[in-house]
Structure formats: C-alpha cells, structure tokens
Amino acid sequence: MEYFLKASVVIVLFYLCYCLLLKKETFFQHNRWFLLIGLIIAIVFPLIVIPVYIPIEPTTLQESIFTTSVNHSTLTEDVVETSLNWKELISIVYTIGLLIFLIQFIFQFGSLIVLLMKNPNYKDQNFTYIIVKKQNFTIFIF
C-alpha cells in the first residue's frame, strides 16, 4: 500500500510540473521523454529505502510497587472507541478510483473501436486515415 501511495505522489508531481511548465511547449519529443522518465521514477522511487538512524540514550527505570484494592461492586464497563483505520480507508478510496477510471477507459476504448470499425479508411504509405463525420462521435463522460 505504501508503494502505491509513493508512486501516486510522484506521478501527480510530474503531471503538475508538466501542466505548469511543458503543456504549451511545441517540443513534443521533450514532453514525451519527461513523462516517460516520470513514470520510470514513479516505479523505482518507492523501492528506494533511505535509512535514518536516531540515537537513543538508554534510560533507567525505577521500579515501584503499587497495591490497589478493587471494589467489585463499583466496576463499570468501559466503552471501547473504534479508531478510524486510515490505511484501510485510503486503500478503499484508491480502489474505488481505480475502478471508476478503468470503467471509463473501457467505455472510451470501446467507442474508439466502434468508431474505427464503422467508418471508411484509406492507407497512404505508412499511415492509415479514418474518415470520420461529426455525427458519428460518441463520447462517454462520467
């Protein structure tokens, strides 16, 4: 779980830098390299562990003996509060987001396949051109 969080943070940082600095640039090859390097760093960075050593001074504990008397007639049950498990909550939110974007990707990819299959195409050297009329566009947006 920690790996996915670190990788997501790196991807978000690279994407923000891309949006702020490189989005309007016309050197598309530089933009591609920047984003590819960002993905590689997002894969490798969470695997790097930087050890931090904190010196701990030993302390001596003084032993003391406490005697308590318990009156059984005045015992009450304590209410146990359940604390919110943040790791579990983050993993659930991450999974829900992943599923939403996966479903959106499947719908958009499916509409692209339908668009390619229904429209005429012609080949010019290394490229294949698809003739698309505006009324054929179907966009699925959530």
N, C-alpha and C positions, 0 to 999 in steps of 0.2 A: 504494500500500500504506500509506503514511504517513497518507493521508487517512482510510482506513478505521479505522486504529488510533485516531486522534484522535477521530473520530466515535463509535467504540465506547466510548471512555473517557467522553466527555460523556454518552452515553446511560446508561451504568452509573451515573455520578454522579447524574444526575437521578432515575433509578429508585431508587437508595438513599435519596436525600432524600425521595422520595415514600413509600417504605416506612416510613422512620423518622418522618416528620413528618405526612404527609397521608393515610395509608391509612385511619385510623379517623375522619376528618372526614366530616361529612354534607353538606358543601357540594360536591356533585359537580361543579358547573359550574366551581368554582375548581380542582378536581383536574384536570379535562379541560384547562383553559387552561394549567395548569402543565406537564402532559405534552406538549401541543401546542407550547408555547414551547420546551420541552426538545428536541423533535425539530427545530424550526427552527434552534435554536442549534447542534445537532449537525451540521446540514447546512452552516451558514455558518461556524462557528468554525474548522474545519480550513483554510478558504480564506484566513484572515487570516494574514499574514506580518508578524512583528514583527522589524525589522532590529536586530541588536545589533552595535555597532561596537567592536572591540577594537583599541586602538592597538598597533602592532607597531614596536618600535625596530629599526632596521637594525643588523646586526652585521657586522663584517668577519671574513672567514675568512682564516686564514693557510694559504698553500699549502705543502705539503711533498711531497717526492718520496720514495716508498718503492721500494726494489728488493727483489724477492723471488726466491728461487731455488726452482724446483719440481722435486722429485724424482719422476719419473713412475712409479717402481716402488712408491711408497708411497701413491698416490692411492686413496681408497676412495669408494664411492658413499654419499652422504648419504641417509638415509631422509626423505622428504618427508611431513610430517604434514598431513593434511587437516583444516582447521578447520571447525567446525560453522557453517553459514550460518544465522544466527538469523532473518534476514528471510524466507528460503525456508521455514524450519520454521514460523514464525508464520503465513505465508500458507497453508501446507498445513493447519495446525490450524484456522485460520479457515474455510477452505473445507469441511473435514470437518464442523465445527459447523454451518455454514450448510446443508449438505446434510441433516444429521440433522434440523434444525428444519424445513426445507422439507418433508421427507417426513412428519414428524409433523403439520405443518399440513395437508398434503393429505389424510392419513387422517382427521383430525378434521373438516375441512370436508366431506369425503365422507360421514362418518357423520351430520353435521348435515343434509346434503341428503337422505339416506335417511330420516332422522327426519321431516323436513318433508314428504316425499312419501308416506310410509306412514300418517301419522296424519291424522285429520279436522281440519278447521279451520273457523272461522266468523269473519265480519268484523263488527266493531262500530265504526261511524263510520270513523275514520282508522286503526284498529288491526286486525290480523288475529291471532286467537288460535289456537294449535295445541294440541289436546287430546292430551296425552302420558301414557301409562300407564308406571309404573315399569319393567315388564319389557321395554319396548322400548328402554331405554337401552343403547347400546353405546359403550364408551369405549376408545379406543386410547391406551395409555400406554406409552412406551418406558422 
